[in-house]
Amino acid sequence: MLHHLTTQNKSEWLEVLKKVSGADCYCSPHFGTIWEGSYPYRFEGVWGEYDGVTILYTFLIRPLTELPFGEKIASEFGEVFDITTPEYGGFVNSTGDELSFDIISKFNAEFGAWCKEKKIITEFGRVQPIQNNIVLGSGYNVRRVGQIVWVDLTKSEEELLSEVSKEGRKKLRQAESRGVEVKLLPPDGFTDFIPLYRETMEHHLANERYLYPDIFFENMMKTPEEFCFVMGAFVEEQLVSSVIVLTGGEVGYSYLSATNREFQNYRPNNFLFWKMLGKCKQMGLKYFVLGGGAAGNDGTYRFKLNFSSLEKDFYIFDRLHDPETYKRIIEIKTEFEHTQGRLDFDPTSIGFFPIYRCNWRNE
């Protein structure tokens, strides 16, 4: 039987997490309160026990009325939604192993019925890379889209240092000799992170999904330190690089980072990330996910390879819960784009899912 979780029943949710070895920060109700307090979304979860195995799936529920043509959708279908994993997610389970198709199919069928009852049209997610469960059952389109870098924190500090590339170790020595200091920031350190993050995103012309409002960071500030903390690298008491770390279960993630490019020669990022791994090891975490790059094997990805040669395939997945409604909403999206003068909008040429959420740039 499928059970429903919301951030309003946080105590029950936390009890479920104890049963699921693969659950990490992205399965936590603490993560949900950050999003719910910042966007018109709900962070919810479903779980069930099947043949002695507990399966948990958490996600954001987004109203389609938030779209520019949402009023038209509502006039035809009423209140409808889609769901997504805000970062890594997918089905996690109590065994830590890939589940049999029979077991996952039982969960899959009940979840599909739940989505139809809740008027959820589509589903999109990114597979949690440590447990890496890509067996989701029928109806899911699962595909590999790249790789991520991760660190095995069960190794000794000496072993971890030996995993750092030769160039990476050189930059650690440079940072130390140039006076870079790394500190754990107090909760209000998030307010110092924000302007540095804004500058970094502006420099990289970041996608809109990374331009979080200030309240998003303020909500982070209110979560427990064992779930979320921020570290900073300083040069002569000036914050020049910073990273927000999320932890849960046995896994840590570098969630967001920012740097002052004027201080790049001090190598603050290298020193900051090395100290970040050390703190997470002290906390007893077994794995750390550094993640991937924005465009495959780019500069960001190569920076992460400085700390570890361990890589995992990265998968995404999607599922249609209401194909007919989805088809009509794409038509509404097309009509909207054409009325905006973007007459070259062609949904058949778009690889993005769901199509109705793609940003069309008329070059």
N, C-alpha and C positions, 0 to 999 in steps of 0.2 A: 504494500500500500504506500502511495506517495504522500509525504508530509510537506507542509508549506512553512517556510520561515520568512519572517520580516524583521526589520531592526527594532520593531516594537516588542518582540519576544526574544531579546538579546540573550537572556540567561539560557533559554532552551537551545538557541543557536550555538552558544559556546559549549554546551554539553555535547551536541552532535559533533562538533569539531574534534573532541577527544576520541571519538570512535574512528576517525578517518586519518590514516597515517599520511596521506598525500596532501592534506589540507594545509594551505599556507596563508599568507597575509591577504591574498585576493579572495579568499573564502571567508574572511572575517567580517562580522557586523561592524567592526570599527572602520573598515574600509568603506562600508556602505554609508555610514553616517557622514563621511566626508563628502561623498557625491550627492546624497540626498539634501544636504544643507547648502549645496552650491548650484544645483541644476534641478529642473522639474522632472526628475527621474526617481524611480524607486529601486532600491537594491534589495533583491529577494533571493530566496533559495528554495530548492526542493531536495528532499532526501528520502531514501527508502532502504529497506533491508530485503535482499533477494538471495535465497539459498545461503544465508549466513554472512553475506557480504553487504556492507553499508556503502551506498553510493550517494555522493553529494554533488550538486551543481548549483553554482551561484551566478547571478547575472544582474545587469541593469535593465529595467523595463522603461522604454522611452515612448512617450505619446507622439503619434504622427501629426497631431495638431500643431506641434512646434515647427513643422516644415512651412516654408513660405506659401504653399498651396494647401496647408492643413485644413483650412476652412471648407474647401471643396471636398476633401476626403471625408470630413465629418458630416457634411450635408448628405453624402451618399451612404456612408457606412456607420455613422455614429462614432463613438470613441474606440479607436483601434490602436494597436501598439506593435513595436518590435522589441527584440531583446538582443543584447550584446554583452560580451565580457569586456569590462573596461580596460583590462590588460590581459595577462595570461589567465586561463581558466579551463573550461571544459569539465568533463566528468572526472572526479577524483574518488578514490575508494579506499576501503579499510585494509586491503591486502597489499597495496603498494605495487601490485603487478598488473599486467594487462589482463582484462577480464575476458571470459569466454563470450562468444557471440550470443549464446542462449541467455546468459545472465543480463548482459547489457540490453538485449532486445526487450526484456520485461520492463526495465526502467524506461527505455526509449518509448515503448507503446503508451505507458501511463503518462509520461511527460508530454507526448504529442497530444493526447486527449486533453490534458490540463491546458496546454497552449491554445487549443481551439476554444475551450470554454472561456478563457480569459481574453479572447479576440486578439491573439498575437499572430501577426501575419508572417514575419520572417525572424530568423535567428542567425546571428553571426558571432564567431568567437575565435580565440587564439588558444591553442592547446598548452596547458601547463607543461613546461619543458623537462622538469625533473622526472615526474611520474610518466609523462609523455604517452598518455593513453589515447591512441588514435583509432581504437575500435569503438565506434559510437552507435553502430547499428544501422538499419535501413533508413533511407531518407536523407542521410547526411552526405555532403560533398566535402571530403577531407583531402587537403592537398599540401604538399611541402612547398614552402616559399623562401627558404633560406636556412641559415644556421645561427645559433647563439653561442656565446662563450660563457663557460661556467667554471667555478673553482671548487675543488674538493677540500673543504676546510677540516676534514679529518686528518689531513697530513700535518706534520710538525711545522713549526715556523721556519726551520731550516729547509725543509722540503719545499715549502711554499716559496721561499726566496729563490731556491734553485729553479723553480718553475718560471720565475720572471725572466724575460728575455735579457740578453746581454745589454742591449740598448736600454731596456727598462731599468736594469740595475744601475746603469750609468746615470740615468736621470734621477733616480732616487738619491744617489750620492750628491748630485749637483744641487738638488733641492735642499738637502740637509746642510751642505756647505754654504749655501746662499741665505741661510737663516729662515727658511720656511718652517712655520710651526702649524701643527694640526691640533684642533681642539674640538671637543664635543660641545655644541652650542646649547644654551638653555632653551626652554620652550619658546621664548620670544625671539629666538634666533631665526625663526621663520620670517619675521619681518625684515631681517637683514638679507635673507635669501631672495626675497621677491624682486627688488630692483636689479640685482645681479642676474637673476633669471630672465627678466624682461629684456635686458641688454643682449643676453646670449641668444634668445629667440629672435630678436630683431636682426641680429647679425646673420643668423642662419636662414632667415626668411621662413621660419617654421610654419608647418601646417597649423591651421586654425585649431585643431583638436588639442594642441599643446599650449594654447594661450589661455591658461586657466585664470579665472577671476581671483582677486585678492582673497575673497572669502574661502576659496578652496584651500589656500594655505593656512588661513586662520582656523579652519575646521581641523586641519592636520594637527595644529598646535594643541588641540584639546584632547587628542587621543593619547593612550598610555605610551610611555617611552619604550616599553618592550615591544610595542607594535611599530612605532615610527619615531625616528630621531634624525637630527641634522648635524653634520660635521662640516667644519670649515678650515681652510688653509689660509694662514695669515702671513703677510710680509710687513714687518714693522707695525704690527697691530692693525693693519688694514686687511679686511676680508677680500681675498682675491680669487678664491675658488670654494665651492660649496656643493654638497651632495645631500639629498634626502634619501634615507634608507628605510625600507619597509621590511619587517621580519614577521614570520609566522611559522609555526611548526618547526621544521628543521632547515628552513630556507630563508635566505636574505636576498634582497633585490636593491640595486641602485636605481631608485625610482625616477628622480629628476636631478640634474646637475647643472651647474652654471659656473662660468669663469670670466675673469677680467682679462681680455686678450693682451692688454698692455704688459702683463706680468708673465707671459708664457715662458720667457727665458729662465724664469725661476723654477720651472717644472712643478708648479703647485698641484696640478691634477694627478700626476704620478704619485707624489708623496701622499696626497689626500686619499687616493684609492687604496694604496698599500695599508695605510693606517685603518681605513674602513674595514678591510678584510680582517685585520688583526682584532679589531673590536668585536666583529661578528663571530670570530673563532672563540674569543673569550666568553661570549654569550652562550656558547655551546651549540651553535648552528653547524650543520654538516655540509651544507651546500650554499654557494653564493652564485646567483645568476647575474652576470654582467650585461647580458643581452646581446643584441645584434647591432647592425648599422642601419642608417636610414636608406641606404642604397646598396645593399649587399656588402661586398668587400671594400668599403670606403674607409676614410681616415678614422672615423669613430670605431669601426670594427677592428681595424689594425691596432688602435690604441688599446683596446680591450685584450687583444692577443698578447700584449706585453706582459700580462699578469698570469696567463694560463694558456696552454695549448689544447685544453679540453673543449670540444665543441659538440653540440647536439643539433640534430635537424629540428627545424621549427615549422609547425603545421598550423594552418587555420582551417576552419570548418564553417559550413552554412547549411541551412535547412529551410525549406518552404513549408509553412504550416497552412497557408491558404492561397494556393496558386491562382485561383480566379480573381480574388481581390488584389493580389500582387500585380497581376497583369493590368487590371484597371487603374491601379495607382500609378503604374509606369506611364499609362496613357495620360493621366492627369499631369504628371511631371512633364511629359513631352509638350502638352498643351501650354503649360506654364512657361517653359523655356522659350517656346516659339513666340508667345505674347511679349516676352522680354527682349525680342529681337535676335535671339540666338537660334536662327532658323536652321543652322547646321547640326543642332542637337539630334543625335541618332542613338537611341537606346541599344540598338543591336551592335554598336561598336564599343560598348562600355564593358570593361571587365570587372568593375567595382560592384560589390554586393553589400546591401541591396541597391539596385540601380536608382531608386527614387532619392537616395541620400548622396549621390555623387555631386561634386562641384564641377559644373561645366564651364570651361574657360573658352570663350570664343576668340581665337587668336586672330 
